[in-house]
Amino acid sequence: MQHIEEVTAGLDWLTMTLPVGAVLDQLFVENALRCLDEIVKEGYTLEYRSLLGYDGVSAGGSFVGTRADSHLVQFSGRFADQFFERTYRYDAHVSRADVQVTVRHRKMPTRVAKEGYRDATAENQTLSAGRRRKIWLITGSDGGDTLYIGSVSSDARGRLYNKEVQSEDPKYARTWRYEVMLRNEHASGLCRSYETRIANRTQFCSDYVAVWYETRGVMVPWTQSDSYVPVPPIKTLPTDTERKLNWLRHQVKPTVEYLLTQVEKETILQLLGLS
């Protein structure tokens, strides 16, 4: 659209846990720690700390830690998107994943959150009393308005806010951010889909956020492609074939890749009876 200067999209938060003793669980931790090292190289301070019962290290709002039963990996902001490919595992539990679209305008609009509140409230009135969503509008004298759709305890909650005022970073001048904060099955479903969208992840994220807001009455200012509109996660039992394929992809493949760094390829093939 002509009044839009730039649209960016991606993950904005990622929290995963993996049981101690899972296949190559130490490699999961090692990969996350290497990512944390890269965050430190950008100038962030590495600190030893505890989080939710996990002891570990943090930097730049991100954390890697372990407790008796599991490992925790958490990336915030742009690091969630940057390090997803290197740390995500299908067998990890994703307790939280945020997806965002940031829109830069040629001329900064001031009533985006207020208009969103109006439209979301109108859409809410079409629902039965028991299905209506919690909606809040927090306004600031500096224009830092924030719209929340969904309760704090909800597994899917939206936050639309003035990113320019919230961040005070020049790179976010004239921007509004549309976020969807997902937990548990919703977060896991998003990440499973995101992993497969290697060629069009930005499109996937922008469409996901657009559909989420528009189904709640809030129109977004960017265009979307119907071919990439995500399907809401549905809980289904995987077939035996699907379970075995997932096992090959997410457990056997990383093991073989690791072994190839230690022994010859022919040795592995002989052990598998494939030489």
BAMAR-173155 format. One record per residue: residue in three letters; x negated, y negated, z negated of N, C-alpha, C, O in turn. Coordinates in steps of 0.1 Angstrom, whole numbers, plus 2048, in hexadecimal, padded with zeros to 3 digits. Layout:
! residues N
 res n.X n.Y n.Z ca.X ca.Y ca.Z c.X c.Y c.Z o.X o.Y o.Z
 ALA   X   Y   Z    X    Y    Z   X   Y   Z   X   Y   Z
...
//
This chain:
! residues 275
 res n.X n.Y n.Z ca.X ca.Y ca.Z c.X c.Y c.Z o.X o.Y o.Z
 MET 7F8 80C 800  800  800  800 7F7 7F3 800 7EC 7F4 7FB
 GLN 7FC 7E9 806  7F4  7DD  808 7EF 7D6 7FB 7E4 7D1 7FB
 HIS 7F7 7D7 7F1  7F4  7D0  7E5 7EB 7D8 7DC 7E6 7D4 7D1
 ILE 7E8 7E5 7E0  7DF  7EE  7D9 7D1 7ED 7DF 7CF 7EF 7EB
 GLU 7C7 7EB 7D6  7B9  7EA  7DB 7B2 7F7 7DA 7AA 7FB 7E3
 GLU 7B5 7FF 7D0  7AE  80C  7CE 7B7 815 7C5 7BD 810 7BB
 VAL 7B7 822 7C8  7BD  82C  7BF 7B3 837 7BC 7AE 83D 7C6
 THR 7B0 83A 7B0  7A8  845  7AC 7B0 84E 7A3 7B9 84A 79C
 ALA 7AC 85B 7A3  7B3  865  79B 7AA 870 797 7A0 873 79E
 GLY 7AE 877 78C  7A6  882  787 7A9 886 779 7B2 880 773
 LEU 7A2 88F 773  7A3  893  765 79E 888 75D 794 881 760
 ASP 7A4 886 751  79F  87C  747 79C 881 73A 797 87A 731
 TRP 79F 88E 738  79D  895  72B 79D 8A4 72D 7A6 8A9 735
 LEU 795 8AB 727  795  8BA  728 790 8C0 71B 785 8BD 716
 THR 798 8C8 715  795  8CF  708 797 8DE 70B 7A2 8E2 70E
 MET 78D 8E6 709  78D  8F5  70B 787 8FC 6FF 77E 8F7 6F9
 THR 78D 908 6FC  787  911  6F2 785 91E 6F8 78D 923 701
 LEU 77B 925 6F4  778  933  6F9 774 93B 6ED 76B 937 6E5
 PRO 779 948 6EB  776  950  6E0 767 954 6E0 761 956 6EA
 VAL 762 954 6D4  754  959  6D2 754 968 6D6 75D 970 6D1
 GLY 74B 96C 6DE  74A  97A  6E2 750 97C 6F0 74F 987 6F6
 ALA 756 972 6F6  75C  973  703 750 975 70D 745 971 70A
 VAL 753 97A 719  748  97D  722 740 970 725 746 966 729
 LEU 733 970 723  72B  964  726 72F 958 71F 72F 94D 724
 ASP 734 959 712  739  94E  70B 72D 944 708 72F 938 707
 GLN 721 949 706  716  940  704 712 938 710 70D 92D 70F
 LEU 715 93E 71C  712  936  728 71C 92B 729 719 920 72E
 PHE 729 92D 724  733  923  724 72E 917 71B 72F 90B 71F
 VAL 728 91A 710  723  910  707 717 909 70D 715 8FD 70C
 GLU 70E 911 713  702  90B  719 705 902 724 6FF 8F7 725
 ASN 70F 905 72D  713  8FC  738 718 8EF 732 715 8E4 738
 ALA 720 8F0 728  726  8E4  722 71B 8DB 71C 71C 8CF 71C
 LEU 711 8E2 715  706  8DA  70F 6FE 8D3 719 6F9 8C8 717
 ARG 6FC 8D9 725  6F4  8D3  730 6FC 8C7 735 6F6 8BC 738
 CYS 709 8C8 735  711  8BC  739 710 8B1 72F 70F 8A5 732
 LEU 70F 8B5 722  70E  8AB  717 700 8A4 719 6FF 898 716
 ASP 6F6 8AC 71D  6E9  8A6  71F 6E9 89B 72A 6E3 890 728
 GLU 6F1 89D 734  6F3  893  73F 6FA 886 73A 6F7 87B 73E
 ILE 703 888 731  70A  87D  72B 700 875 722 700 868 723
 VAL 6F7 87C 71B  6ED  875  713 6E3 86D 71C 6DF 862 719
 LYS 6E0 872 728  6D7  86C  731 6DD 85E 736 6D6 856 73B
 GLU 6EA 85D 735  6F0  850  739 6F0 846 72F 6F4 83A 731
 GLY 6EA 84A 723  6E8  840  718 6F0 842 70C 6EF 83A 703
 TYR 6F9 84C 70C  701  84F  700 6F9 856 6F6 6EF 85E 6F9
 THR 6FC 855 6E9  6F5  85A  6DE 6FA 868 6DB 706 86B 6DA
 LEU 6F1 872 6D9  6F5  87F  6D5 6F5 880 6C6 6EC 87C 6BF
 GLU 701 885 6C1  703  886  6B3 707 894 6AE 70F 89A 6B6
 TYR 703 898 6A3  708  8A5  69D 714 8A2 695 714 899 68D
 ARG 71F 8A9 697  72B  8A7  690 734 8B3 690 731 8BD 696
 SER 73F 8B2 689  749  8BD  688 756 8B7 68E 759 8AB 68C
 LEU 75E 8C0 694  76A  8BC  69A 774 8C8 69A 771 8D3 69F
 LEU 77F 8C6 693  789  8D1  692 784 8DE 68D 788 8E9 691
 GLY 77A 8DD 684  774  8E9  67E 768 8EF 686 762 8F9 682
 TYR 765 8E8 691  75A  8EC  69A 74D 8E4 696 74F 8D8 695
 ASP 742 8EA 695  735  8E3  693 72E 8E2 6A0 72C 8EC 6A7
 GLY 72A 8D6 6A4  723  8D5  6B1 71D 8C7 6B3 719 8C0 6A9
 VAL 71C 8C3 6BF  717  8B6  6C3 720 8AE 6CC 728 8B4 6D3
 SER 71F 8A1 6CC  728  899  6D4 720 88D 6DA 715 889 6D5
 ALA 725 888 6E5  720  87C  6EC 72A 877 6F6 731 87F 6FC
 GLY 72C 86A 6F6  735  864  6FF 743 868 6FE 74A 86A 708
 GLY 748 86B 6F2  755  86F  6F0 757 87E 6F4 763 883 6F4
 SER 74D 885 6F6  74E  894  6FA 747 89C 6EF 73F 897 6E7
 PHE 74B 8A9 6EE  746  8B1  6E3 745 8C0 6E8 74D 8C5 6F0
 VAL 73B 8C7 6E2  739  8D5  6E4 736 8DB 6D6 72D 8D6 6CF
 GLY 73E 8E5 6D2  73C  8EB  6C4 741 8F9 6C3 747 8FE 6CC
 THR 73D 8FF 6B8  741  90D  6B6 745 90F 6A7 740 908 69E
 ARG 74F 918 6A5  752  91C  698 753 92B 698 74F 931 6A2
 ALA 757 932 68D  755  940  68C 75C 948 697 758 952 69C
 ASP 768 943 69C  770  94A  6A6 76F 946 6B4 773 94D 6BD
 SER 76B 939 6B6  76B  934  6C4 762 928 6C6 75C 923 6BD
 HIS 761 924 6D3  759  919  6D7 763 90E 6DC 76D 911 6E1
 LEU 75F 902 6DA  767  8F6  6DF 75F 8ED 6E8 754 8E9 6E4
 VAL 765 8EA 6F3  75E  8E1  6FD 769 8D6 700 774 8D9 703
 GLN 764 8C9 6FE  76E  8BE  700 766 8B3 708 75C 8AE 704
 PHE 76C 8AE 713  767  8A3  71A 772 899 71C 77E 89C 71E
 SER 76E 88C 71A  778  881  71A 774 878 726 769 878 72B
 GLY 77E 870 72A  77D  867  735 778 86D 742 77C 878 745
 ARG 76F 866 749  76B  86B  756 762 878 755 761 87F 75F
 PHE 75D 87B 749  755  887  748 75E 894 749 759 89E 74D
 ALA 76B 893 746  774  89E  748 774 8A2 756 774 8AE 75A
 ASP 775 899 75F  775  89B  76E 768 89F 773 766 8A8 77B
 GLN 75D 898 76E  750  89A  773 74B 8A8 770 743 8AE 778
 PHE 74E 8AE 764  748  8BB  760 752 8C6 760 74F 8D1 75B
 PHE 75E 8C4 766  768  8CF  766 763 8DB 76E 763 8E6 769
 GLU 75D 8D9 779  758  8E4  782 74E 8EC 77B 74D 8F8 77D
 ARG 746 8E6 773  73A  8ED  76C 73E 8F4 75F 737 8FC 75A
 THR 74A 8F1 759  74D  8F6  74C 75A 8FE 74C 75C 906 743
 TYR 763 8FB 755  771  902  754 770 911 756 769 915 75F
 ARG 777 918 74E  778  927  74F 787 92A 74F 78E 925 746
 TYR 78B 933 757  799  937  758 79D 93E 74B 7A9 93C 747
 ASP 794 945 744  798  94C  738 797 943 72B 799 947 720
 ALA 793 936 72D  792  92D  722 7A0 927 71F 7A8 926 729
 HIS 7A3 924 713  7B0  91E  710 7AF 90F 711 7A6 909 70A
 VAL 7B7 909 719  7B7  8FA  71B 7C1 8F4 712 7CD 8F5 715
 SER 7BD 8EE 707  7C7  8E9  6FD 7CB 8DB 701 7D6 8D6 6FD
 ARG 7C3 8D4 709  7C7  8C7  70E 7C0 8C3 71B 7B4 8C6 71D
 ALA 7C8 8BD 724  7C2  8B8  731 7CA 8AC 735 7D6 8AD 736
 ASP 7C3 8A1 737  7CA  895  73B 7C6 892 74A 7BB 894 74E
 VAL 7D0 88E 752  7CE  88B  760 7D2 87C 762 7DD 878 75C
 GLN 7CB 875 769  7CE  866  76B 7CD 861 779 7C5 867 781
 VAL 7D4 856 77B  7D2  84F  788 7D0 840 784 7D8 83B 77C
 THR 7C6 83A 789  7C3  82C  786 7C5 824 793 7BF 827 79D
 VAL 7CD 81A 792  7D1  812  79E 7CB 803 79C 7CE 7FC 793
 ARG 7C3 800 7A6  7BE  7F2  7A6 7C6 7EA 7B0 7C8 7ED 7BB
 HIS 7CB 7DE 7AB  7D3  7D6  7B3 7CB 7CA 7B8 7C2 7C5 7B2
 ARG 7D0 7C4 7C3  7C9  7B8  7C9 7CD 7AC 7C0 7C4 7A4 7BD
 LYS 7D9 7AC 7BB  7DD  7A2  7B1 7E4 7AA 7A6 7ED 7B1 7A8
 MET 7DF 7A8 79A  7E3  7AF  78E 7F1 7AD 78B 7F5 7A2 787
 PRO 7FA 7B7 78B  808  7B6  787 808 7B6 778 800 7BD 771
 THR 812 7B0 772  812  7AF  763 81E 7B7 75D 81E 7B9 751
 ARG 827 7BC 765  833  7C2  75F 834 7D1 762 83F 7D6 761
 VAL 829 7D7 765  82A  7E5  769 830 7EE 75E 839 7F6 761
 ALA 82B 7ED 752  82F  7F5  747 83E 7F1 743 846 7FA 740
 LYS 841 7E5 743  84F  7E0  740 859 7E6 74A 863 7EB 746
 GLU 855 7E5 757  85E  7EA  761 85F 7FA 760 86A 7FF 763
 GLY 854 800 75D  854  80E  75B 85D 812 74F 865 81C 750
 TYR 85D 80B 745  866  80D  739 874 80C 73D 87C 814 739
 ARG 877 801 745  885  7FF  749 88A 80B 752 895 810 74F
 ASP 882 810 75B  886  81A  764 886 828 75D 88F 830 760
 ALA 87D 82A 754  87D  837  74D 889 838 743 88E 843 741
 THR 88C 82D 73D  898  82C  734 8A5 82F 73C 8AE 836 737
 ALA 8A6 829 748  8B1  82B  750 8B3 83A 754 8BE 83F 754
 GLU 8A7 840 758  8A8  84E  75C 8AB 856 750 8B2 860 751
 ASN 8A7 852 744  8AA  85A  738 8B9 85A 735 8BE 864 72F
 GLN 8C0 850 739  8CE  84F  736 8D6 859 73E 8E2 85C 73B
 THR 8D0 85E 749  8D7  868  751 8D6 876 74B 8DD 87F 750
 LEU 8CE 878 741  8CC  885  73A 8D6 886 72E 8DA 87C 729
 SER 8D8 893 72B  8E0  895  71F 8D8 891 713 8CC 890 713
 ALA 8DF 88E 708  8D9  889  6FC 8CE 892 6F7 8C3 88D 6F2
 GLY 8CF 89F 6F8  8C5  8A8  6F3 8B9 8A9 6FC 8AF 8AF 6F7
 ARG 8BA 8A4 708  8AE  8A5  711 8A7 898 714 89D 897 71B
 ARG 8AC 88D 70D  8A6  880  70F 898 880 709 895 885 6FF
 ARG 88F 879 710  881  877  70C 87F 86C 703 887 862 703
 LYS 874 86C 6FB  870  861  6F3 869 857 6FC 860 85B 703
 ILE 86C 84B 6FB  866  841  704 862 834 6FB 86B 82F 6F4
 TRP 856 830 6FC  852  824  6F4 84B 81A 6FE 845 81E 708
 LEU 84C 80D 6FB  845  803  702 83E 7FA 6F7 845 7F4 6EF
 ILE 831 7FA 6F8  829  7F2  6EF 824 7E6 6F7 81C 7E8 701
 THR 827 7DA 6F3  823  7CE  6FB 819 7C6 6F3 818 7C6 6E7
 GLY 810 7BF 6FA  806  7B7  6F4 806 7A9 6FA 809 7A7 706
 SER 802 79F 6F2  802  791  6F6 7F7 78F 701 7F8 786 709
 ASP 7ED 799 702  7E3  798  70D 7E7 79F 719 7DE 7A0 722
 GLY 7F3 7A4 71A  7F7  7AC  726 7F4 7BA 725 7F6 7C2 72F
 GLY 7EE 7BF 71A  7EB  7CD  718 7F6 7D6 715 7F7 7DC 70A
 ASP 800 7D6 71E  80C  7DF  71B 809 7ED 71D 801 7F1 726
 THR 810 7F6 715  80F  804  717 81C 80B 716 824 808 70D
 LEU 81F 813 720  82C  81B  720 829 82A 71D 820 830 723
 TYR 830 82F 713  82F  83E  710 83C 845 714 847 840 710
 ILE 83B 850 71A  846  858  71E 844 866 718 83B 86D 71C
 GLY 84C 86A 70E  84A  877  708 846 875 6FA 83F 86C 6F7
 SER 849 87E 6F1  846  87E  6E3 837 881 6E1 831 887 6E9
 VAL 832 87D 6D5  824  880  6D2 821 88F 6D2 817 894 6D5
 SER 82B 897 6CE  82A  8A6  6CD 82D 8AD 6DA 82B 8B9 6DA
 SER 831 8A6 6E4  834  8AC  6F1 828 8B2 6F8 81D 8AC 6F6
 ASP 829 8BD 6FF  81E  8C3  707 81C 8BB 714 813 8BE 71B
 ALA 824 8B1 717  822  8A9  723 827 89B 71F 833 899 71D
 ARG 81E 891 71F  821  884  71B 81A 87A 725 80F 87C 728
 GLY 821 86F 729  81C  865  732 818 859 72A 81E 855 720
 ARG 80D 852 730  809  846  72A 805 83D 736 7FC 840 73E
 LEU 80C 832 738  80A  828  742 805 81B 73C 80D 815 734
 TYR 7F9 816 73F  7F4  80A  738 7EB 802 741 7E6 806 74B
 ASN 7E9 7F6 73C  7E1  7EC  742 7D2 7F0 73F 7CD 7ED 734
 LYS 7CB 7F6 749  7BE  7FA  746 7B4 7EF 745 7AA 7F0 73F
 GLU 7B7 7E4 74C  7AE  7D8  74C 7AC 7D3 73D 7A1 7D0 739
 VAL 7B8 7D2 736  7B7  7CD  729 7B2 7D7 71F 7AB 7D4 716
 GLN 7B6 7E4 721  7B2  7EF  718 7A3 7F1 718 79D 7F4 70E
 SER 79D 7F0 724  78F  7F4  725 785 7E7 724 77A 7E9 71E
 GLU 78A 7DC 728  781  7D0  729 775 7D2 731 76B 7CB 72F
 ASP 775 7DC 73A  76A  7DF  743 76D 7D9 750 778 7DB 756
 PRO 763 7D1 756  766  7CA  763 76A 7D4 76E 771 7D0 777
 LYS 765 7E0 76D  769  7E9  778 778 7ED 778 77D 7F3 782
 TYR 77F 7EA 76D  78D  7ED  76C 796 7E0 76E 7A1 7E0 76A
 ALA 790 7D6 774  797  7C9  776 7A3 7CC 77F 7A2 7D3 789
 ARG 7AF 7C7 77C  7BB  7C8  784 7C0 7D6 785 7C6 7D9 790
 THR 7BE 7DE 77B  7C2  7EC  77C 7CD 7F0 771 7CD 7EB 766
 TRP 7D6 7F9 776  7DF  7FF  76D 7DC 80E 76E 7D9 813 779
 ARG 7DE 815 763  7DB  824  762 7E8 82B 75F 7EF 828 756
 TYR 7EA 836 767  7F5  83F  764 7EF 84C 760 7E8 853 767
 GLU 7F2 850 753  7EC  85C  74E 7F7 866 74A 802 862 747
 VAL 7F4 873 74B  7FD  87E  746 7F4 886 73D 7EA 88C 742
 MET 7F8 887 731  7F0  88F  727 7F7 89C 725 803 89D 720
 LEU 7F0 8A7 727  7F6  8B5  727 7EF 8BD 71D 7E3 8BC 71A
 ARG 7F7 8C6 717  7F1  8CF  70D 7F5 8DE 710 800 8E0 716
 ASN 7ED 8E7 70B  7F0  8F5  70B 7F4 8FA 719 7EC 8F9 722
 GLU 7FF 901 71B  802  907  728 803 8FD 733 7FE 900 73E
 HIS 808 8F1 730  808  8E6  73B 7FA 8E3 73F 7F7 8E1 74B
 ALA 7F1 8E1 735  7E3  8DE  738 7DC 8EA 73F 7D4 8E7 748
 SER 7DE 8F6 73B  7D8  901  741 7DD 903 750 7D5 905 759
 GLY 7EA 900 752  7F0  901  760 7E9 8F6 769 7E6 8F9 774
 LEU 7E8 8EA 763  7E1  8E0  76B 7D3 8E4 76F 7CF 8E2 77B
 CYS 7CB 8E9 766  7BE  8EC  769 7BC 8F8 772 7B3 8F8 77B
 ARG 7C5 902 771  7C5  90D  77B 7C7 908 789 7C0 90C 792
 SER 7D1 8FE 78A  7D3  8F9  798 7C8 8F0 79C 7C4 8F0 7A8
 TYR 7C3 8E8 793  7B8  8DE  796 7AB 8E6 79B 7A4 8E1 7A4
 GLU 7A9 8F1 795  79D  8F9  799 79D 8FD 7A7 793 8FE 7AE
 THR 7A9 901 7AC  7AB  906  7BA 7AB 8FB 7C4 7AA 8FD 7D0
 ARG 7AD 8EE 7C0  7AE  8E3  7C9 7A0 8DC 7CB 79F 8D0 7CA
 ILE 796 8E4 7CF  789  8DE  7D0 788 8D3 7DB 781 8C9 7D9
 ALA 790 8D5 7E6  78F  8CC  7F1 798 8BF 7EF 796 8B5 7F6
 ASN 7A1 8C0 7E6  7AB  8B5  7E5 7AF 8B2 7D7 7BB 8B0 7D4
 ARG 7A6 8B2 7CE  7A9  8B0  7C0 7AE 8A2 7BD 7B7 8A1 7B4
 THR 7A9 898 7C3  7AE  88B  7C1 7BD 88A 7C5 7C5 884 7BE
 GLN 7C0 88F 7D1  7CE  890  7D6 7D7 897 7CD 7E2 893 7CA
 PHE 7D2 8A3 7C8  7DA  8AB  7BE 7DD 8A3 7B2 7E9 8A3 7AD
 CYS 7D3 89C 7AC  7D5  895  7A0 7DF 889 7A2 7E8 887 79A
 SER 7DD 882 7AD  7E6  876  7AF 7F4 87B 7B2 7FE 874 7AE
 ASP 7F6 886 7B9  803  88B  7BB 80A 891 7AE 816 88F 7AC
 TYR 801 897 7A6  807  89C  799 80C 891 791 817 892 78B
 VAL 804 887 78F  808  87B  787 815 874 78D 81E 870 786
 ALA 815 873 79A  820  86C  7A1 82D 874 79F 837 86E 79B
 VAL 82D 881 7A1  839  889  79F 83D 889 790 849 888 78D
 TRP 833 889 787  837  889  779 83E 87C 775 849 87D 76E
 TYR 839 871 779  840  864  776 84D 862 77D 856 85D 778
 GLU 84D 865 78A  859  863  792 865 86B 78E 870 867 78F
 THR 862 878 789  86D  880  783 872 87A 776 87D 87F 771
 ARG 86B 871 771  870  86A  764 874 85C 767 876 854 75E
 GLY 876 859 774  87C  84C  778 872 841 77B 876 836 77F
 VAL 865 843 779  85B  839  77B 855 83B 789 84E 844 78B
 MET 857 831 792  851  832  79F 842 82D 79F 83F 824 798
 VAL 83A 834 7A6  82B  831  7A6 828 829 7B3 82F 82A 7BD
 PRO 81E 820 7B3  81B  818  7BE 812 81E 7C9 80F 817 7D3
 TRP 80E 82B 7C8  806  831  7D2 80F 83B 7D9 819 840 7D4
 THR 80A 83F 7E5  811  849  7ED 80D 857 7E9 802 858 7E3
 GLN 815 861 7EC  812  86E  7E8 815 878 7F4 81C 874 7FD
 SER 80E 883 7F4  810  88D  7FE 818 898 7F9 815 89F 7EF
 ASP 824 89B 7FF  82D  8A6  7FB 826 8B3 7FB 82A 8BC 7F4
 SER 81C 8B5 804  816  8C2  806 80D 8C6 7F9 80A 8D1 7F8
 TYR 80A 8BC 7F1  801  8BE  7E6 809 8BD 7D8 803 8BE 7CE
 VAL 816 8BB 7D9  81E  8B9  7CD 81D 8C6 7C4 820 8D1 7C9
 PRO 818 8C5 7B8  816  8D1  7B0 823 8D6 7AA 82C 8CF 7A8
 VAL 823 8E3 7A9  82E  8EA  7A3 82C 8EB 794 821 8EF 790
 PRO 836 8E8 78C  835  8E9  77E 831 8F7 77A 835 901 780
 PRO 828 8F9 76F  824  906  76B 82F 90F 767 838 90A 75F
 ILE 82F 91B 76B  839  925  768 832 931 761 829 936 766
 LYS 837 934 755  831  93F  74E 835 94D 755 841 950 755
 THR 82C 954 75A  82F  961  760 824 96B 75C 819 967 758
 LEU 827 977 75D  81E  982  759 816 985 766 81C 989 770
 PRO 808 985 766  801  988  771 802 997 775 803 99F 76C
 THR 801 99A 782  801  9A8  786 7F4 9AE 782 7EA 9A7 77F
 ASP 7F3 9BB 783  7E6  9C2  780 7DB 9BE 78A 7D0 9BC 786
 THR 7DF 9BC 797  7D5  9B7  7A1 7D0 9A9 79D 7C4 9A7 79E
 GLU 7DA 9A0 799  7D6  993  796 7CC 993 78A 7C2 98B 78A
 ARG 7CF 99B 780  7C6  99C  774 7B8 9A0 778 7AF 99B 773
 LYS 7B8 9AA 781  7AA  9AF  785 7A3 9A5 78E 797 9A4 78C
 LEU 7AA 99E 796  7A4  993  79E 79E 988 795 793 983 798
 ASN 7A6 984 78B  7A2  97A  782 796 97F 77A 78C 977 777
 TRP 796 98C 776  78A  991  76F 77E 991 778 773 98E 773
 LEU 77F 994 785  774  994  78E 76E 985 78F 762 983 78F
 ARG 778 97C 791  774  96E  794 76E 967 788 764 960 789
 HIS 774 969 77C  770  961  771 767 968 767 762 962 75D
 GLN 765 975 768  75C  97C  75E 751 984 766 746 982 762
 VAL 755 98C 770  74B  993  777 741 98A 77F 735 98B 77E
 LYS 747 981 786  73F  978  78F 735 970 787 729 970 78B
 PRO 739 969 77C  72E  962  774 723 96C 76F 718 968 76E
 THR 727 978 76B  71D  982  766 713 985 771 707 986 76E
 VAL 719 988 77D  710  98C  788 707 980 78C 6FB 982 78E
 GLU 70C 974 78C  704  968  78F 6F9 967 785 6EE 963 789
 TYR 6FC 969 778  6F1  968  76E 6E7 973 770 6DB 971 76F
 LEU 6EB 980 773  6E2  98B  774 6D9 989 781 6CD 98D 780
 LEU 6DE 982 78B  6D6  980  797 6CA 977 794 6C0 976 79B
 THR 6CA 96F 789  6BF  967  785 6B5 96F 77D 6AA 96A 77A
 GLN 6B8 97B 779  6B0  984  771 6AA 990 778 69F 994 776
 VAL 6B2 996 781  6AE  9A2  788 6B1 9A1 797 6B8 998 79B
 GLU 6AB 9AB 79E  6AD  9AA  7AD 6BC 9AE 7B0 6C2 9B6 7A9
 LYS 6C0 9A9 7BC  6CE  9AC  7C1 6D0 9BB 7C3 6DA 9C0 7C0
 GLU 6C6 9C2 7C8  6C7  9D0  7CB 6C9 9D8 7BE 6D0 9E2 7BE
 THR 6C3 9D4 7B3  6C5  9DB  7A6 6D4 9DA 7A2 6DA 9E4 79E
 ILE 6DA 9CE 7A4  6E8  9CD  7A0 6F1 9D5 7A9 6FA 9DC 7A5
 LEU 6EE 9D5 7B6  6F6  9DD  7C0 6F5 9EC 7BD 6FF 9F3 7BE
 GLN 6E9 9F1 7B9  6E7  9FF  7B6 6EF A02 7A9 6F6 A0D 7A9
 LEU 6F0 9FA 79F  6F7  9FD  793 706 9FD 796 70E A04 790
 LEU 70B 9F5 7A0  719  9F5  7A3 71C A00 7AE 728 A01 7B1
 GLY 712 A07 7B2  715  A11  7BC 718 A0C 7CA 71F A12 7D2
 LEU 712 A00 7CD  716  9F9  7D9 70A 9F8 7E3 70B 9F1 7ED
 SER 6FE 9FD 7DF  6F2  9FC  7E7 6F3 A05 7F3 6E9 A05 7FB
//
